[in-house]
Amino acid sequence: MVSEREKQIYNSYLYATRSAKNQPTKFRKDFSRLKDEDFVSLKKLSGFFKKHTHVNYRDWFAAPFEVYSKDEYFDLQFFNTRKDIKVLLTIHERTGNI
């Protein structure tokens, strides 16, 4: 079962990844067909965001597009990796916030 908070996180992911490529966003309403690996990643991200309330979802999901090419695709599993943490640290060094 996907909670309302997890739905918001997933839709923030959709918004950030689509808007980084200047494409329209259609938010997901039916989560019954969510892939198992996305469901697990969503649960992990939900726990992370619950622990770190100062982190903005959209900023978190938009960060890789500022460091890497905007043409790359970052799946939901990417945001649970050490590589994503490195991206955030790079952004933090450049801007001083996140």
Number of C-alpha atoms within 10 A of each C-alpha: 7 12 11 9 13 19 18 15 21 24 19 20 23 20 19 21 24 16 13 16 13 10 10 10 13 10 14 12 8 8 13 8 7 11 10 9 11 14 19 13 19 22 16 16 20 19 12 13 17 12 10 10 9 9 14 13 18 16 14 18 24 20 22 26 18 13 12 11 9 15 9 11 14 15 13 19 16 15 20 15 10 10 12 18 16 12 19 22 16 16 17 13 11 9 9 9 10 14
